[in-house]
Amino acid sequence: MHQLTLAGIARALAGKQFSAEELTRDLLARIARLDPQLNSFITVTEAAAIEQAQAADARRAAGENGALLGAPIGHKDLFCTRGVLTSCASKILHNFKAPYDATVVEKLAAAGAVSLGKLNMDEFAMGSANESSHYGAVHNPWDPSRVPGGSSGGSAAAVAARLLPAATGTDTGGSIRQPAALTNLTGIKPTYGRVSRWGMIAYASSLDQAGPLARSAEDCALLLQAMAGFDAKDSTSVDVPVDDYLATLDQPLAGLRIGLPKEYFGNGLDARIGEKVLAVVEELKKLGATLKDISLPNLQHAIPAYYVIAPAEASSNLSRFDGVRFGYRCESPVNLEDLYKRSRGEGFGAEVKRRIMVGTYALSAGYYDAYYIKAQQIRRLIKNDFVAAFEQVDVILGPTTPNLAWKLGEKNADPVSAYLEDIYTITANLAGIPGLSMPAGFVDGLPVGVQLLGNYFQESRLLNVAHQYQQVTGWHQQAPAGF
Ligand SMILES: NC(=O)C[C@H](N)C(=O)O
């Protein structure tokens, strides 16, 4: 059962091959047996999952047959879940049980999905390796001595290890696509505003966006269909009708115009990854796509701009964690200032503190114009690069990451070396466009991801291209040994 995709599970449940409860119990047993090697879960909600599965079975027996009815999933631990620990993988929220459900959680529950628990992540989603979690690092099932990527590393490891068919993640600078690439999954970051951020603990509000990680493009389409849509509770949610993502999966690719940005194949890219990416291009050509060389000239400025804007927003968002109303509070504070200082000093980890300091500095009087305003101007140039590119092509294709999954601990002494891993993913967040990563093969037994970028609200196009590719290739079906 654990090898089935969401689409396969939907067929099996409809055909009464097993019940949602049997499936849930099977996966819970797998989690108990295998997750100690991976550390992908922060909380397993066993009893609630069995109840939800029984409710799904009852709805099915009453004649309902939604695609996600009884489908097991997990949520990244920054989606608020009512009555369940929502820690953001931080000590400062180690005792926070959310009083309400995030819109994404609510929507998936309404569709009948069964949540098996909350997944590990980088603390406050700050990281690309899932090593900054208060609950410990996550291991990559393809090689447990390596990182699974981040910040949705728990979601990626759990789905890759077949503990779950799919999970939610969030992507501020690559946090869905990069872990998907490093664990052989498909993951999509939708257009900014496509999925509600209500109830998602904020990191950088102008960049954060939720999306699915799964083992196929079809499964991403199934989940995104349930997650997307306007939400009056999120002021940045966009009131644009949601496409039927499943209806367009089978569209032929004849005439598809693919842009290859020369900057994505330059210095810093592991040449072996470059070769795999070009092999994907060859395959898409056979399916009728045409190629065009393009340029995204401001790529080189993306990392400095992102690492000003994201920390600036984080420094503001994280000011709410003060030890007063919820979360961690230091022992015996002597006065209010002591309470703030020690609760925050003891509650936040090193990477979070680094970003709060960088962000506070960038926003401070005298530096604001030099850093923050400058970064916003670069952001506009990056957006303009994409607008110009999408006048010539339908999708942009390149590597998701410059390197393969690295060894745990390898980049800890040098945070900038980890920031550089985001080079190909963060531009989509700065511009607000959708991006998808899908499996493109293996180098030394480690997965390689290829990234597709689309114009605003073109999620269906990205899912269509990935699905067509997955009809003629088998990379996405490979499972890590032992799982
Ligand atoms: N949250 C993300 O999208 C990950 C990115 N590497 C960051 O640390 O900001």
Ligand as a Chemical Component Dictionary entry (heavy atoms), coordinates in Angstrom:
data_LIG
# 
_chem_comp.id                   LIG 
_chem_comp.type                 NON-POLYMER 
_chem_comp.pdbx_formal_charge   0 
_chem_comp.three_letter_code    LIG 
# 
loop_
_chem_comp_atom.comp_id 
_chem_comp_atom.atom_id 
_chem_comp_atom.alt_atom_id 
_chem_comp_atom.type_symbol 
_chem_comp_atom.charge 
_chem_comp_atom.model_Cartn_x 
_chem_comp_atom.model_Cartn_y 
_chem_comp_atom.model_Cartn_z 
_chem_comp_atom.pdbx_ordinal 
LIG N1 N1 N 0 12.376 29.156 3.365 1 
LIG C1 C1 C 0 12.947 28.902 2.226 2 
LIG O1 O1 O 0 12.301 28.932 1.186 3 
LIG C2 C2 C 0 14.348 28.442 2.250 4 
LIG C3 C3 C 0 15.452 29.373 2.054 5 
LIG N2 N2 N 0 16.619 28.555 1.885 6 
LIG C4 C4 C 0 15.644 30.279 3.252 7 
LIG O2 O2 O 0 16.363 29.894 4.132 8 
LIG O3 O3 O 0 15.136 31.359 3.296 9 
# 
loop_
_chem_comp_bond.comp_id 
_chem_comp_bond.atom_id_1 
_chem_comp_bond.atom_id_2 
_chem_comp_bond.value_order 
_chem_comp_bond.pdbx_ordinal 
LIG N1 C1 SING 1 
LIG C1 O1 DOUB 2 
LIG C1 C2 SING 3 
LIG C2 C3 SING 4 
LIG C3 N2 SING 5 
LIG C3 C4 SING 6 
LIG C4 O2 DOUB 7 
LIG C4 O3 SING 8 
# 
